[in-house]
Amino acid sequence: MEKTGVTGWETAVLDGGPADGLRMKVADRPRVIQVTHPCLVEAAPHGLRAEGVYVYRRDYSVAGELLRYGFDIASP
């Protein structure tokens, strides 16, 4: 049997920004979660798309489950 390195799944909640309140399952407590959202593009060539990218960083003061990730206002 192959080991994946995943120690377990935990519930996390996103705080602030466009995905405020979203709950999800995460593995191995990632430091950062990236959320994308499609953008409308006018007169785009076939197949072209654009997405907004939002970054959420883990709140290290939360030790147990429900992990919390705060919106990084300075995200690209």
Secondary structure as GFF3:
##gff-version 3
##sequence-region A 1 76
A	DSSP	beta_strand	9	15	.	.	.	ID=ss1
A	DSSP	beta_strand	23	27	.	.	.	ID=ss2
A	DSSP	beta_strand	32	39	.	.	.	ID=ss3
A	DSSP	beta_strand	50	58	.	.	.	ID=ss4
A	DSSP	beta_strand	67	71	.	.	.	ID=ss5
###
